[in-house]
Amino acid sequence: MTQDTRIELGLDELRAVAAYAVACTRLVLPVFEAREPADMRPGAAVEAAWAFANGARRSRLLRECAWAALRSAREVTDTGGIAAGEVARAAAAAAGAAYLHPLADPNQVKHILGSAAHAAHAIELSGEGEADGDLAALRDLATPLLASVLRRYPAAPPGGGRVGELMRELDRAVRGPVPREDPTS
């Protein structure tokens, strides 16, 4: 017997995931813009994701913007802008959020929480906040619809360094407590 690994996932839910990714990334975008004011690639990725969240179609533009933001992340990180690089990665993840696959694969959680985890890491690296408070703020941006989508997927995968740790913390916080079965039923 094979297990069905498909998850029901509607367009409105994909848009909610993208909107959350945009909200998280917008919190830290000023960190990138202060370091690299002429580099518009992360901002363009955020705007493309925002357009999708607000009704635009998934298009090649989203993918192109995501790849451009990743190139930006590598470039700024190579010149010592580690926090700014995490912001650019958050922007790339925001543009990629529209491509969450309806498969019960823990790696898909990166499409849901990747922007938030990179944003949290950027905050830590920039010294602009405190880890617990910032994770709580990012958690609070999650809508009930986003939490509902996240609960359909397995828990965030192991690994991934500090960003992976932050993703797992956010995963637990956004999912909330696991409902227990009623022993009397």
C-alpha positions in Angstrom: 0.0 0.0 0.0 1.4 3.4 -1.0 0.9 6.5 1.2 -0.7 9.5 -0.5 1.8 12.4 -0.1 -0.4 15.0 -1.7 -1.7 17.9 0.4 -4.8 19.9 -0.5 -3.6 23.4 -1.2 -5.6 26.2 -2.8 -4.4 29.4 -4.5 -5.7 31.5 -1.6 -3.5 29.5 0.7 -0.4 30.0 -1.6 -1.2 33.7 -1.5 -1.3 33.7 2.3 2.1 31.9 2.4 3.5 34.6 0.1 2.0 37.4 2.1 3.5 36.1 5.3 6.9 35.8 3.6 6.7 39.4 2.3 5.6 40.7 5.8 8.6 39.0 7.4 11.1 40.2 4.8 9.8 43.8 4.8 10.8 44.0 8.5 14.4 43.5 7.7 14.7 44.9 4.2 16.1 48.2 5.6 19.1 46.3 6.8 19.9 45.4 3.2 19.0 48.8 1.8 21.3 50.6 4.3 24.3 48.5 3.2 23.5 48.2 -0.6 21.2 51.2 -1.5 21.8 50.7 -5.3 20.9 47.0 -5.4 17.3 46.7 -6.1 17.2 42.9 -6.5 15.9 41.9 -3.1 13.3 44.7 -3.1 12.1 43.6 -6.6 11.7 40.0 -5.3 9.6 41.2 -2.4 7.5 43.3 -4.7 7.0 40.4 -7.1 5.9 38.2 -4.2 3.6 40.9 -2.9 2.0 41.2 -6.3 1.4 37.4 -6.3 -0.1 37.6 -2.8 -2.5 40.2 -4.1 -3.8 38.4 -7.1 -1.1 38.4 -9.8 -0.4 35.1 -11.5 2.6 32.9 -10.7 5.0 33.8 -13.5 8.6 33.6 -14.7 9.1 37.0 -13.0 8.8 35.4 -9.6 11.5 32.9 -10.4 13.8 35.4 -12.0 13.5 37.8 -9.1 14.2 34.9 -6.6 17.4 34.0 -8.5 18.5 37.6 -8.8 18.0 38.1 -5.0 20.1 34.9 -4.4 22.9 36.3 -6.6 22.6 39.5 -4.6 22.9 37.5 -1.3 26.0 35.8 -2.5 27.6 39.1 -3.6 26.9 41.0 -0.5 27.9 38.1 1.8 31.2 37.8 -0.1 32.0 41.5 0.7 31.3 41.0 4.4 27.6 41.9 4.5 26.4 38.8 6.3 23.2 40.3 7.7 22.4 41.9 4.4 23.0 38.6 2.7 20.4 37.0 5.0 17.9 39.7 4.1 18.5 39.0 0.4 17.9 35.3 1.1 14.7 36.2 2.8 13.6 38.1 -0.2 14.5 35.2 -2.5 12.5 32.9 -0.3 9.5 35.3 -0.4 9.5 35.2 -4.2 9.8 31.4 -4.0 6.9 31.0 -1.6 4.5 31.0 -4.5 6.0 27.6 -5.5 5.1 25.7 -2.4 4.4 22.2 -3.6 1.4 20.2 -2.2 3.6 17.3 -1.1 4.0 16.1 2.4 7.7 16.7 2.4 9.4 18.5 5.3 11.6 20.4 2.9 8.4 22.2 1.7 8.3 24.0 5.1 11.2 26.1 3.8 8.7 27.7 1.3 6.4 28.6 4.2 8.9 29.7 6.9 12.2 30.3 4.9 11.7 34.1 4.7 10.9 34.3 8.4 13.9 32.2 9.4 16.3 34.3 7.2 14.8 37.5 8.6 15.3 36.3 12.2 18.9 35.4 11.4 19.4 38.9 9.8 18.1 40.5 12.9 20.5 38.5 15.1 23.5 39.2 12.9 22.7 42.9 12.6 22.3 43.3 16.3 19.0 45.1 15.7 16.9 43.0 18.1 16.7 40.2 20.5 16.2 36.6 19.4 13.2 35.7 21.5 11.3 39.0 20.9 12.0 38.9 17.2 10.8 35.3 16.8 7.7 36.2 18.7 7.1 39.2 16.3 7.6 36.9 13.3 5.3 34.3 14.7 2.7 37.0 15.4 2.7 37.9 11.7 1.4 34.4 10.9 -2.3 34.3 10.1 -4.6 31.4 11.1 -4.7 30.5 7.4 -0.9 30.3 7.3 -0.8 28.1 10.5 -3.5 25.9 8.9 -1.3 25.4 5.8 1.8 24.7 7.9 0.0 22.1 10.0 -0.6 20.0 6.9 3.1 19.5 6.4 5.6 17.4 8.4 7.7 19.4 10.8 10.7 21.4 9.5 13.6 19.2 8.6 16.8 18.9 10.6 20.0 20.7 9.6 20.4 24.1 8.0 22.7 25.7 10.6 21.4 28.6 12.5 18.7 29.4 9.9 17.5 25.8 10.3 17.3 26.1 14.1 15.3 29.3 13.7 13.0 27.7 11.2 12.3 24.8 13.6 11.6 27.2 16.5 9.2 29.2 14.3 7.6 25.9 13.0 6.8 24.9 16.6 5.6 28.4 17.5 3.3 28.8 14.5 1.9 25.3 14.6 1.0 25.7 18.2 0.4 22.8 20.6 -0.3 19.5 19.0 -3.9 18.5 19.8 -4.0 15.3 21.9 -6.4 12.5 21.2 -9.3 12.2 23.6 -8.6 8.9 25.4 -12.3 8.4 26.0 -13.2 8.3 22.3 
